[in-house]
Amino acid sequence: MASNPATTVRKSAKPAFDWQGLLIKAAPPVLAIVIAMLVGAVMLYLLGANVMTAYGAMIKGVFGSTYGLTQSLVKATPLLLVGLGICIAFRASVLNIGGEGQIIAGAVMATWFSLQFRTWPGWLLVPATIIMGFLAGAFWGFIPGILKARLNVNEILSTVMMNVIALQFMNFLLQGLLIDPAGVATGTFIHQSERLPEQVWLGRPVPQTLLHTGFFLALVLAVLVYIFLWRTTIGYRIRAVGLNPDASRYAGIPVPFYQAMALTLAGGFAGLAGVVEVIGVQHRLLEGVTSGYGYTGIVAALFGGLHPLGLIPASWLFGALLVGGDAMQRAVQVPSALIDTLLGLVVLLVIGSQMWSRRLATRRAIAATAAAEKKVEAKS
């Protein structure tokens, strides 16, 4: 039976999967991790620690038990939530360095709200607390956003300043309005809040671990942020503003409005990170509730290519590094600053690898264009 020529043409026109392009995108981040680990091995050796013992303890700390595996997911949850906000902000070409303050805003609001309305049933109190924490973080991101939109204030400076204000505000509350009455009664005056009502605690699907349902909420939100950025008109405009503000302005897109919106949404997601830490892990507001997630979330977002779905494995990786780093520190008694140094190396190497990937992609595009032009010339 003779084949249909039109069908043959359509089949041959189907583009082949670009394995080389995928390798160029995937290899640099992996190579960055490998190089960072090698540099870390040199640093461990200089500190007099056994490199094999140190890295063995790191791997065992993550994969050696159910607790290690789930704890890496617990650490990944706030990183994923903060990183989602970072993805939105960076796509609009604004830099949100205020994750720490926004986490605090969400945590403080979640604590106050759940204590204020402790008589509510859990099915109502939990979602209401989550929403209020999101709004508190969004408000903390809205302030630098509106300053950027109206007065063209540098968002890096304003978000960093908002971090300091949030920290001092939380410390003030933990010494007065939100201080634990039980601590006051015993004369300890520990800077922590009262224990939250049990009906607001997030469920823990794995017994005897700290893994809570906030992790699954973060996964759902990652998918929704992807849909928002790539499947909605507002998301398209945010990305257009980030790619070329001048062209977007010429096309009639109000650039300042969408930049302010991006910072507001980034603050909201960071606020959610504070909420899940309070109602999912600590069950009270403590000093140091952020644990540096506001900054590490930026690292995870960069490693994930500023893509909501790529952020999921990136968050888990950095959560695992934090858990494994703690295990390594206990095993070989190395300074905790070593883990921060490794994370910083990963950031530098990932950014460098992304520049290298873009150059390779540009060269491939130029070579492909030149080859196509030669074919056209040869046919003519």
N, C-alpha and C positions, 0 to 999 in steps of 0.2 A: 504494500500500500504506500503510495507516494506521500511524503510529508508535506505539510503546508509551509510554503516559503516564509509567510508572515510569522508563523509560529516559531520557525527556526531563527529568524532575525531577532524576535523578542527574547528568546532564550539566550542567544549569544550576547544580547545587549545587557543582560543582567550583570551588574558589577560584582566582581569577586571580593571576598572579605579581605580587608586590608590588614593582614597579620603584621606586616612590617610597621605600619602606623600604630597599631595597638602596642607593639613591643616598645616603640619609641616613647609612648606615653606611660607605660607601666614600669619599664625598667628603671628610670631615674629615681623614683621614690624608694624602690627596693634597694637600689645601690646606695642611696643616701643613708638608709638604716645600717647597711653592712659597714660602710665607711665609719659611721658614728660609733658602732660597736668596736671596730678596730682601734679607733682613737681612744675609746674608753678603756680598752685592754691595755694600751700603753700607759694611760693615767693610773690604772689600778696597779700596774707593775711598779711605777715610780712611787706609789704610796706604800709599796711593800706588801700588797695583798696578792693572794694566789688567784690568778685570772680564771683558771678553770673552776675553782671552788666558787668564786664570785658569780660567774655566769651560770654555773650549775644551780646555785641557790636561787638565782633570778628565775630560771626556767621552772624549777620545782615549785617556787612560790606561786607561780601562775597555774601551771598544769598538774601539779602534784596532788591536788585535793579538790573536792567540790567547793570548799570555801574559797580557794584561790581563784577558781574559774568564775564563780559568781561574784566575788569581790571585784574582779576586773570589769564586770558588767556594771556593778554599782558605781565604780569610778567613771566608767564610760558615759553613764547617763547624764550627769551635768555637763560633761564635755560636749556631748552630742547636742544638748539643748542650747548651750552657749554658742557652739559652732554653727547651728542653724541660723541664729541671728547674725553671726559674722558673715555667713554666706550672703544673706540678703543685703547687708550693709556694703560689703565689698562689691557686689554686683551693681550697686548704685554709685560706685566710686567714692564712698565715704568710709572712713576708718573708725571703727568703734573700739576704743581701748577702755571703755567704761564697764566692761562685764563684771568686774569685782563689785562696783557700787550698785549695779543693777541686780546682781544676785542678792546683795544685802537688802535692797529695797523689797524684793519679792519675799525674802525670808522674814523680814520684820513684819510685813503686812500679813503673811500667812500666820505668824505667831499671834499677833494681836487679834486678828479676825476670828481664828479658831477658839481662842480663849474667851473672847467677847461673846461668842454665840455657841458656847459649849453645850447648850441644851438642845441644839438642833440634831436631828438624826443624821447618821453617817452618809446616807444616800444624797442628802442635801448639802451637808457641811463640806464634804470633800470637794465636789465640783465648784462650790461657791468659793472655797479657799483657794483653789487653783486659779480660778478666774481673777480673784482679787489680787493674787500675787503677780499674775501676768500684767494686770493693769498698773500695779505699782512699779514694776520694772519698766513697762512701756512709758510711764510718766517720767521716770528717771532718764530714759533715752530721748524722750520728746524735748526735754530742756536743751541739751546740746543741738538737737535737730532743728528746733525753731531758731536758736541763735545762729546756726549755720545758714538757715534759709533767709532770715530777715536781716542779719547784721554781718553775714559772711565771717563769723567767728570760726577759727580753726577748730575742727571737731576733735582733733587729737588732744589739744590743750584742755578743752572744755570737758571732755569725758574723763580725763585723768583727774581734773579738779573735782568732778562729781564723785569720783571714787573716794577721795579724802573726806568729802562732806558726808557721804553715806556711812563711812566707817566711824567717824566721830559721832554721828547721830545715833548709830546703833550702840556705841559704848555709853552714851548718855542715857539711853533708854534702859540698858542693862544695869545701870547703877541707880535707877529710880523707878520709872513707871512699869517696866517689864521684869524687874528683878524678882527672883523666886522668893515668895513669902516664907517658905520653909527655911531657906538659907538665912533670911533676916531673923527668923525666930530663934535659930540656933546660934546666931552671932557669927556665922561664917562669911556672909555677904559675898558669896561666889557670884561672879558676873555671868549669870545664865538666867533664862526665863523659867517660869513654872512649866512642869511637864504638860504637854498638850493632851487634850481629852482623847481617849482611845478610839472613839468613833471617827476621828480624822486621820488616824494612822493608815498608811497605804498597806495593802495586803502583801504578804511575803509568800510567793509560790513555792519556794524551796525552804523547807523547815531548817532551823538552826543556822541560817545565813542571813545576810543583810540585803539580799536581792529583793527588790520591791516592784510593784506593778508600774511604778513610774518609768521603768526601763521600756516597757511595752508602749507606754504613752509616747515616749520619745521616738520610738521607731515609727509609729503612726504619723507623728508630726513631721518626721523627715520625708515621708512619702507625700504628705500634704504640701510641704514647702516646695518640693520638686514640682508638683502639679501647679502650685501657685506661680512659681517663677517661669515655667516653660509652657503652661497651658492656659494662662489667663491674660487678659489685656493689661491689667495692672502690672503683672510680672514682666510682661514684654516691655512695658515702658520703663520699669526699673532697670532692666538689663540694657535697654537702649541708652538711658542716661549714663550708665556706667561705661558703655563702649565708646560713646562720643557725645558729650554734653552739648557741644556747639550744634551738631547736626540735629540732636533731639530738640534743642531750643528753636532751631529754624523750622522744624516740623510741627511746632506748636505744643510740645510737651513742656509743662511747667517743671523745669529741672529742680528748683529749690524745694518744691512741694514733695516730689518723689524722694529726694535725698532726706528730707525731714521724716517722711514716712518710713524709709528704710531704717533710720536710726531708732525710730519709735518701736518698730517691730523687733529690731535687734534687742532693745531693752526689754521688751516683753518676754522674749524667749530666755534671756538671761535671768529674768525674774522667775520664770518657771523653774530654772535650775535651783534657785534658792528655795522655792516652795518644796520641791521633791526632796531636797536635803533635809528640810525641817520635818516634814510630815512622813517621809519615807525612811530616813536613816536615824537622825538624832532625836526626834520627837520632842525637841525643845530648841530654843535659840541659844547658841553658844558663841563666844568670841572665836574668831577664826573659822566661821561657818563656810567661808568661800573656799578655803584650802587651795587658793591659787587657781581655781578653775577658770576664772575670768581671763587669765592670760594663757593658760594651757589650752583653752578652747580655741584661741586664735591659731595656735600651733597645729591643732588637730584639723581645723578648717583649711589651712594652707596645705597640709599633707593630703587632705581629701580632695584637692583641686578646686576648692570653693564650690563643690557640688553637694547638694543635700544627701544624695545616695552614696557618693564616695566618702562622705563624712562618717557613715555608719562603721565601716571597717577601720577607718582612721581613728575614730574615738575609742573603739575597742583596743586598738594597738597601744594608744597612749595610756589608756586605763591599765592595760597589762604591764606597761613599763613602770607605772607608778606602784602597782602592787609588787612586781618583781624587784623594783628598786628598794622597796622597804625590806623585802626578804634578803636581798644582797647586803644591805646595810647591817642587818642583824647578824648575818653569817660571817662577814669579814671585817666588820667595824670600820667601814669607810664613811667619810663625811656625806651628809645628805645633799650637800651642794653638788656632789658628783652627778647625781641624777638630773639636777637642773642643768648642769653643763651638757650632759648627753642630749637632753631635749633641745637645748639651744643649738647644738651642733646639727641636729636633725633639721631644725628650721633653716639654718644657713645653707645646708647641703640641698634641701628640697627646693628652696628658692633658686639656688644656682642651677640645679638640675632642670627646673622649669624653663629657665632662660636658655639652657642648652637644647632642650626639647623644641622650643620655639624656633631656634636657629636651624635645627635639623629639618623641621617641618617646612620652613621657608626655603631651604635649599632644595628639598624634594619637590616642592611646588614649582620652583624655577626650572629645575631639571625636567620635570614633566611637561611644562609649557614649552621649553625649548625642543623637546622630543616631538611634541605634537606639531610644532611649527615646521620641523624638518620633514615630517610625514606629508604635511600639506604641500610643501615645496616640491617634494619628490613626485607627488601625484600630478601636480600641475606641470 
